[in-house]
Amino acid sequence: MTTRPLLSWRLSWLNGFELWLELNYENTHYPISEAEPREALQFLIEEHGLKQTDLPEIDRQGVVSEILAGKRAINAREAKALSERFHVSLAVFI
C-alpha cells in the first residue's frame, strides 16, 4: 500500500524533470530574445488585423509610422493605453 504514493511521487518528479530538460534544451538551442516595444506593437497590429489608423490611442497615423520605423519611442500615456487595449503588460511597451 505504501508503494502507490511513492510511485505517484516518482512519476510526478519524472514529469517535472522531463519538462525541465525540454525547457532547458529549448532555451539553450532556441533562445527567444525580448522584443522591442515597436516590434511588439507591430506584432499586435498584425495579429488583430488592424491598420495604423485603427489606433486612436496614438494621436496620428504619422506618429504610429514613426514608432514602427524606430524614429520615435512610445510615450507613457500611449504605452498605458496600448496595454489596456491589447490586454498585455505595460512592460511590453516600455
MILUM-448252 format. One line per field, with one value per atom (N, C-alpha, C, O): residue number from 1; residue in three letters; atom name; x, y negated, z negated. Coordinates in pm, 1 decimal, m for minus. Atoms other than C-alpha are relative to their C-alpha. Example, Ala and Ser with C-alpha at 12.3 -4.5 7.8 and 13.67 -1.06 7.14 Angstrom:
2
num = [1:1:1:1:2:2:2:2]
residu = [Ala:Ala:Ala:Ala:Ser:Ser:Ser:Ser]
atome = [N:CA:C:O:N:CA:C:O]
east = [89.0:1230.0:90.0:193.6:m82.0:1367.0:m77.0:m26.1]
north = [119.0:450.0:m120.0:m118.1:119.0:106.0:m109.0:m219.8]
up = [0.0:m780.0:0.0:m66.5:6.0:m714.0:m73.0:m89.9]
***
This chain:
94
num = [1:1:1:1:2:2:2:2:3:3:3:3:4:4:4:4:5:5:5:5:6:6:6:6:7:7:7:7:8:8:8:8:9:9:9:9:10:10:10:10:11:11:11:11:12:12:12:12:13:13:13:13:14:14:14:14:15:15:15:15:16:16:16:16:17:17:17:17:18:18:18:18:19:19:19:19:20:20:20:20:21:21:21:21:22:22:22:22:23:23:23:23:24:24:24:24:25:25:25:25:26:26:26:26:27:27:27:27:28:28:28:28:29:29:29:29:30:30:30:30:31:31:31:31:32:32:32:32:33:33:33:33:34:34:34:34:35:35:35:35:36:36:36:36:37:37:37:37:38:38:38:38:39:39:39:39:40:40:40:40:41:41:41:41:42:42:42:42:43:43:43:43:44:44:44:44:45:45:45:45:46:46:46:46:47:47:47:47:48:48:48:48:49:49:49:49:50:50:50:50:51:51:51:51:52:52:52:52:53:53:53:53:54:54:54:54:55:55:55:55:56:56:56:56:57:57:57:57:58:58:58:58:59:59:59:59:60:60:60:60:61:61:61:61:62:62:62:62:63:63:63:63:64:64:64:64:65:65:65:65:66:66:66:66:67:67:67:67:68:68:68:68:69:69:69:69:70:70:70:70:71:71:71:71:72:72:72:72:73:73:73:73:74:74:74:74:75:75:75:75:76:76:76:76:77:77:77:77:78:78:78:78:79:79:79:79:80:80:80:80:81:81:81:81:82:82:82:82:83:83:83:83:84:84:84:84:85:85:85:85:86:86:86:86:87:87:87:87:88:88:88:88:89:89:89:89:90:90:90:90:91:91:91:91:92:92:92:92:93:93:93:93:94:94:94:94]
residu = [Met:Met:Met:Met:Thr:Thr:Thr:Thr:Thr:Thr:Thr:Thr:Arg:Arg:Arg:Arg:Pro:Pro:Pro:Pro:Leu:Leu:Leu:Leu:Leu:Leu:Leu:Leu:Ser:Ser:Ser:Ser:Trp:Trp:Trp:Trp:Arg:Arg:Arg:Arg:Leu:Leu:Leu:Leu:Ser:Ser:Ser:Ser:Trp:Trp:Trp:Trp:Leu:Leu:Leu:Leu:Asn:Asn:Asn:Asn:Gly:Gly:Gly:Gly:Phe:Phe:Phe:Phe:Glu:Glu:Glu:Glu:Leu:Leu:Leu:Leu:Trp:Trp:Trp:Trp:Leu:Leu:Leu:Leu:Glu:Glu:Glu:Glu:Leu:Leu:Leu:Leu:Asn:Asn:Asn:Asn:Tyr:Tyr:Tyr:Tyr:Glu:Glu:Glu:Glu:Asn:Asn:Asn:Asn:Thr:Thr:Thr:Thr:His:His:His:His:Tyr:Tyr:Tyr:Tyr:Pro:Pro:Pro:Pro:Ile:Ile:Ile:Ile:Ser:Ser:Ser:Ser:Glu:Glu:Glu:Glu:Ala:Ala:Ala:Ala:Glu:Glu:Glu:Glu:Pro:Pro:Pro:Pro:Arg:Arg:Arg:Arg:Glu:Glu:Glu:Glu:Ala:Ala:Ala:Ala:Leu:Leu:Leu:Leu:Gln:Gln:Gln:Gln:Phe:Phe:Phe:Phe:Leu:Leu:Leu:Leu:Ile:Ile:Ile:Ile:Glu:Glu:Glu:Glu:Glu:Glu:Glu:Glu:His:His:His:His:Gly:Gly:Gly:Gly:Leu:Leu:Leu:Leu:Lys:Lys:Lys:Lys:Gln:Gln:Gln:Gln:Thr:Thr:Thr:Thr:Asp:Asp:Asp:Asp:Leu:Leu:Leu:Leu:Pro:Pro:Pro:Pro:Glu:Glu:Glu:Glu:Ile:Ile:Ile:Ile:Asp:Asp:Asp:Asp:Arg:Arg:Arg:Arg:Gln:Gln:Gln:Gln:Gly:Gly:Gly:Gly:Val:Val:Val:Val:Val:Val:Val:Val:Ser:Ser:Ser:Ser:Glu:Glu:Glu:Glu:Ile:Ile:Ile:Ile:Leu:Leu:Leu:Leu:Ala:Ala:Ala:Ala:Gly:Gly:Gly:Gly:Lys:Lys:Lys:Lys:Arg:Arg:Arg:Arg:Ala:Ala:Ala:Ala:Ile:Ile:Ile:Ile:Asn:Asn:Asn:Asn:Ala:Ala:Ala:Ala:Arg:Arg:Arg:Arg:Glu:Glu:Glu:Glu:Ala:Ala:Ala:Ala:Lys:Lys:Lys:Lys:Ala:Ala:Ala:Ala:Leu:Leu:Leu:Leu:Ser:Ser:Ser:Ser:Glu:Glu:Glu:Glu:Arg:Arg:Arg:Arg:Phe:Phe:Phe:Phe:His:His:His:His:Val:Val:Val:Val:Ser:Ser:Ser:Ser:Leu:Leu:Leu:Leu:Ala:Ala:Ala:Ala:Val:Val:Val:Val:Phe:Phe:Phe:Phe:Ile:Ile:Ile:Ile]
atome = [N:CA:C:O:N:CA:C:O:N:CA:C:O:N:CA:C:O:N:CA:C:O:N:CA:C:O:N:CA:C:O:N:CA:C:O:N:CA:C:O:N:CA:C:O:N:CA:C:O:N:CA:C:O:N:CA:C:O:N:CA:C:O:N:CA:C:O:N:CA:C:O:N:CA:C:O:N:CA:C:O:N:CA:C:O:N:CA:C:O:N:CA:C:O:N:CA:C:O:N:CA:C:O:N:CA:C:O:N:CA:C:O:N:CA:C:O:N:CA:C:O:N:CA:C:O:N:CA:C:O:N:CA:C:O:N:CA:C:O:N:CA:C:O:N:CA:C:O:N:CA:C:O:N:CA:C:O:N:CA:C:O:N:CA:C:O:N:CA:C:O:N:CA:C:O:N:CA:C:O:N:CA:C:O:N:CA:C:O:N:CA:C:O:N:CA:C:O:N:CA:C:O:N:CA:C:O:N:CA:C:O:N:CA:C:O:N:CA:C:O:N:CA:C:O:N:CA:C:O:N:CA:C:O:N:CA:C:O:N:CA:C:O:N:CA:C:O:N:CA:C:O:N:CA:C:O:N:CA:C:O:N:CA:C:O:N:CA:C:O:N:CA:C:O:N:CA:C:O:N:CA:C:O:N:CA:C:O:N:CA:C:O:N:CA:C:O:N:CA:C:O:N:CA:C:O:N:CA:C:O:N:CA:C:O:N:CA:C:O:N:CA:C:O:N:CA:C:O:N:CA:C:O:N:CA:C:O:N:CA:C:O:N:CA:C:O:N:CA:C:O:N:CA:C:O:N:CA:C:O:N:CA:C:O:N:CA:C:O:N:CA:C:O:N:CA:C:O:N:CA:C:O:N:CA:C:O:N:CA:C:O:N:CA:C:O:N:CA:C:O:N:CA:C:O:N:CA:C:O:N:CA:C:O:N:CA:C:O:N:CA:C:O]
east = [80.3:0.0:84.9:42.0:m83.2:284.2:71.1:126.4:m67.7:423.0:m78.1:m19.1:82.0:132.5:36.5:59.1:m41.9:217.4:143.7:174.7:m138.0:586.2:5.4:79.4:5.4:508.5:m56.0:m4.5:60.4:288.8:101.1:110.8:m100.0:565.2:109.0:153.0:m105.3:824.3:m46.2:28.4:52.5:602.8:m11.1:20.5:10.8:536.7:138.0:155.2:m136.2:908.4:56.5:118.6:m50.2:993.9:m64.2:4.1:67.2:733.8:58.0:81.0:m59.4:874.5:141.0:179.1:m137.0:1230.5:1.5:83.5:9.0:1132.3:m34.3:23.4:36.9:968.5:119.7:144.8:m118.1:1280.6:102.9:162.3:m95.9:1500.3:m41.8:41.3:49.3:1280.2:19.8:69.1:m12.9:1274.4:146.1:180.9:m141.9:1647.5:57.7:135.2:m48.3:1716.3:m47.0:31.7:54.9:1485.7:64.3:98.3:m61.4:1628.2:145.8:195.1:m140.1:1982.9:14.7:98.2:m16.4:1932.6:m89.5:m59.1:94.0:1641.0:m41.7:m160.0:33.9:1661.2:m92.9:m82.8:91.4:1388.2:43.4:42.9:m42.2:1511.2:m123.0:m229.3:109.7:1295.7:m24.7:68.3:36.8:1107.1:6.8:m21.3:6.2:1144.8:m147.8:m231.5:140.1:823.4:m63.4:m179.2:56.2:779.4:m26.0:m121.3:20.9:817.6:m124.3:m201.4:119.2:555.9:m125.7:m226.2:113.7:322.5:m29.9:m145.8:19.1:375.7:m65.3:m156.8:56.5:300.3:m147.7:m231.2:138.3:m17.2:m91.8:m206.8:78.5:m137.5:m33.2:m147.7:21.0:m91.3:m92.2:m182.1:80.7:m242.2:m147.6:m235.0:137.9:m554.5:m59.3:m173.0:49.1:m585.9:m29.6:m125.5:21.7:m555.2:88.2:183.3:m83.6:m418.4:50.8:0.2:m55.1:m213.6:m107.2:m102.7:106.7:m522.1:m100.1:m183.9:92.2:m706.5:45.9:m10.3:m54.9:m504.9:m23.8:66.1:25.1:m673.8:80.4:88.7:m82.2:m452.0:123.7:181.6:m113.7:m174.5:m57.5:m138.3:62.4:m252.9:m29.4:m144.3:19.0:m199.0:65.4:153.0:m57.3:m119.0:147.7:227.1:m140.6:206.6:87.1:201.9:m73.9:313.3:17.7:124.4:m10.0:236.9:110.4:191.1:m104.4:455.2:139.1:230.9:m129.8:739.4:40.4:157.0:m29.0:712.6:43.5:144.0:m31.2:711.7:131.7:197.8:m126.6:1008.4:118.0:233.0:m106.3:1205.7:48.5:152.7:m39.5:1219.4:m53.1:m10.4:63.7:1010.4:m34.0:m69.4:33.8:953.2:m146.4:m207.8:135.8:617.1:8.5:88.1:m4.6:547.1:m85.2:m154.9:67.7:399.8:m151.5:m213.3:145.5:43.6:m41.3:m138.8:29.2:48.1:20.0:m59.7:m28.0:203.3:m113.2:m155.2:110.8:m69.8:m125.3:m191.0:120.1:m347.4:11.5:m85.1:m19.3:m199.0:m5.6:m61.6:3.9:m151.2:m143.1:m178.9:140.4:m516.5:m76.5:m159.3:70.2:m635.7:29.1:m62.0:m39.5:m438.6:4.3:34.2:2.8:m466.4:134.5:141.1:m133.9:m92.7:63.6:12.8:m70.7:150.3:52.5:92.2:m55.5:258.0:146.7:196.7:m142.9:616.4:27.8:139.6:m17.1:562.8:36.2:111.9:m18.0:563.9:100.8:115.3:m98.1:831.8:140.9:237.7]
north = [120.5:0.0:m127.5:m229.1:119.5:m244.0:m26.5:m135.0:21.3:m195.1:m92.8:m159.3:84.8:m378.8:m148.5:m213.2:140.8:m724.3:m21.1:m125.3:11.3:m659.2:2.5:m75.0:m7.0:m561.4:m129.7:m181.6:125.8:m868.1:m114.2:m197.6:104.6:m1090.2:11.5:m89.5:m19.8:m934.5:m43.4:m108.1:40.6:m982.7:m151.3:m210.4:145.9:m1341.4:m63.0:m158.7:52.3:m1403.5:17.9:m73.8:m25.4:m1242.3:m93.5:m143.2:93.8:m1453.8:m140.1:m208.5:131.7:m1767.7:m8.8:m109.8:m2.7:m1667.4:m1.2:m69.4:m3.4:m1589.8:m138.9:m182.5:135.3:m1931.7:m93.5:m175.2:82.8:m2096.4:24.2:m70.3:m32.3:m1912.8:m63.1:m119.6:58.8:m2025.1:m151.1:m206.5:145.5:m2387.9:m42.1:m139.6:31.4:m2388.5:15.1:m69.5:m22.5:m2244.0:m112.8:m169.1:105.2:m2493.7:m134.8:m208.3:128.4:m2789.7:m7.1:m114.5:m3.7:m2679.6:m6.5:m80.5:m13.4:m2595.3:m92.3:m120.8:87.4:m2821.0:m116.9:m132.0:110.3:m3130.9:m101.1:m127.9:103.6:m3389.5:m131.0:m146.0:129.5:m3744.0:m86.2:m66.0:91.1:m4016.1:m90.7:m135.2:86.0:m4218.6:m146.1:m180.4:144.0:m4592.6:m39.1:29.0:43.0:m4782.5:m18.3:17.9:20.4:m4877.3:132.4:143.7:m132.0:m4511.5:65.8:130.3:m54.9:m4407.7:m67.1:m0.6:72.5:m4679.0:47.5:70.0:m49.0:m4567.5:138.3:164.3:m134.4:m4207.8:m5.9:61.9:9.6:m4304.8:m60.4:m18.7:58.9:m4521.1:108.4:120.7:m106.0:m4228.5:109.2:154.5:m106.6:m3970.4:m37.4:48.3:45.6:m4180.5:m49.6:m96.7:41.7:m4261.1:m148.9:m190.2:143.8:m4634.0:m72.1:m16.2:90.9:m4922.7:m106.8:m121.0:105.4:m5208.6:m101.3:m158.1:97.4:m5429.7:51.1:m25.4:m58.4:m5191.1:m16.2:45.9:17.1:m5306.6:m141.9:m225.8:133.9:m5609.3:m27.8:m142.3:18.8:m5551.0:m83.1:m146.2:80.0:m5713.5:m109.8:m83.3:118.5:m6063.6:8.7:m6.6:2.4:m6032.9:121.3:184.3:m111.9:m5767.9:m24.8:69.2:33.9:m5951.7:34.0:75.7:m32.7:m5902.6:152.0:200.4:m146.3:m5530.2:43.0:130.2:m32.0:m5515.5:m27.5:52.3:33.9:m5689.5:101.4:139.8:m99.2:m5446.1:131.5:190.1:m128.1:m5140.6:m4.2:98.5:16.0:m5278.5:m18.4:m20.4:18.5:m5328.8:m142.5:m167.5:141.0:m5706.9:m69.6:m180.2:61.1:m5772.9:110.8:221.7:m98.1:m5593.6:m14.2:m118.9:3.7:m5507.1:m71.6:m34.1:71.8:m5754.8:71.7:168.2:m66.4:m5663.9:6.5:109.7:2.2:m5768.4:101.5:174.6:m93.2:m5570.1:144.8:232.6:m134.7:m5266.6:50.5:165.7:m38.8:m5263.2:32.1:133.4:m20.2:m5296.6:126.4:201.6:m118.9:m5028.2:127.7:227.9:m119.0:m4784.0:34.0:151.5:m23.3:m4828.5:51.5:141.8:m42.1:m4791.4:146.2:222.9:m134.1:m4473.6:99.6:217.2:m85.9:m4333.5:70.7:191.8:m49.3:m4293.1:m87.6:m195.0:75.0:m4409.3:m132.6:m141.6:130.2:m4772.0:12.9:m64.5:m21.2:m4641.2:32.7:12.4:m32.6:m4526.4:m124.1:m115.6:122.9:m4889.0:m96.3:m208.3:89.7:m5034.2:45.6:m16.1]
up = [0.0:0.0:0.0:54.7:5.2:m63.7:132.2:151.0:m127.4:288.4:90.7:175.8:m87.3:450.4:m12.7:89.6:9.4:307.9:48.5:106.2:m44.7:378.2:152.5:213.2:m145.4:738.1:57.3:156.3:m44.5:778.8:m10.4:79.6:18.1:639.6:105.2:160.2:m99.8:873.7:138.9:212.4:m129.7:1177.6:9.3:112.5:3.3:1076.9:14.7:90.2:m7.1:1027.1:140.4:194.2:m134.3:1362.1:101.8:191.3:m90.7:1542.4:m14.0:85.7:23.3:1382.3:54.8:113.8:m50.3:1467.9:152.6:213.9:m145.7:1826.8:55.2:154.8:m41.0:1858.6:m13.2:75.4:20.4:1714.2:110.3:162.1:m106.4:1966.6:132.2:203.3:m124.6:2256.5:1.7:99.9:6.4:2143.5:4.5:71.1:0.5:2077.2:140.2:184.8:m136.8:2423.8:92.2:168.2:m86.3:2594.4:m28.5:64.2:34.8:2404.0:44.0:78.4:m40.7:2487.7:151.3:203.3:m145.0:2853.9:82.4:198.2:m71.0:2949.5:m88.6:m119.2:90.7:2728.8:67.5:187.2:m48.2:2765.1:m62.5:m184.7:52.6:2733.8:m26.7:31.9:30.6:2588.2:120.0:187.2:m112.2:2845.1:m42.5:m157.4:21.6:2874.1:m6.1:53.3:6.4:2791.4:138.3:158.6:m133.6:3158.0:70.8:147.9:m58.9:3262.0:m59.1:11.9:65.2:3008.4:54.9:79.8:m55.1:3137.1:141.8:176.6:m137.5:3497.0:m0.5:77.6:11.8:3398.1:m38.7:21.3:45.9:3212.8:106.0:119.7:m109.5:3502.5:102.1:145.6:m99.2:3741.6:m53.1:17.7:58.9:3505.2:m10.1:2.4:14.8:3457.8:131.5:135.5:m131.2:3826.8:8.4:73.7:4.3:3764.9:100.8:155.6:m78.4:3966.4:m95.9:m207.1:85.2:3828.8:m38.5:m147.6:28.1:3849.8:m103.1:m150.7:97.2:3614.4:m144.2:m234.4:134.8:3312.9:m52.1:m46.4:54.0:3156.3:m127.4:m171.9:119.6:2850.5:31.4:m57.1:m44.7:3054.0:87.9:176.9:m59.1:3176.2:149.7:191.3:m144.8:3551.2:63.5:4.1:m74.5:3808.6:26.6:27.8:m23.7:3880.3:m119.7:m103.9:122.4:3518.8:m8.7:m46.5:m0.1:3545.0:97.0:64.7:m98.8:3857.8:m55.4:m36.5:59.1:3675.1:m106.6:m115.4:104.9:3383.1:63.9:23.9:m63.9:3609.9:77.0:92.4:m71.8:3806.9:m95.9:m52.2:97.7:3484.3:m12.2:m72.8:5.8:3523.2:m124.9:m158.0:116.4:3213.6:m99.0:m58.9:103.8:2883.0:m40.3:m19.6:54.6:2731.7:m134.1:m220.2:127.2:2452.5:m104.7:m73.1:111.7:2111.7:20.4:m6.0:m20.8:2199.3:106.2:88.9:m108.5:2523.6:m45.9:m12.9:49.5:2351.7:m88.4:m76.6:88.8:2086.3:81.0:57.2:m81.8:2343.4:85.3:98.7:m83.3:2569.4:m83.2:m38.8:85.0:2281.2:m39.1:m48.4:33.0:2186.4:122.3:110.6:m121.7:2545.1:34.7:65.6:m41.1:2615.4:m116.1:m95.3:118.9:2259.4:m22.0:m42.7:26.2:2216.4:m108.2:m140.6:102.9:1951.6:54.9:171.1:m35.5:1958.9:38.3:119.9:m26.8:1965.7:146.7:194.1:m143.0:2326.7:79.4:176.1:m76.8:2443.3:m59.6:m10.6:64.9:2215.2:32.9:m11.7]
***
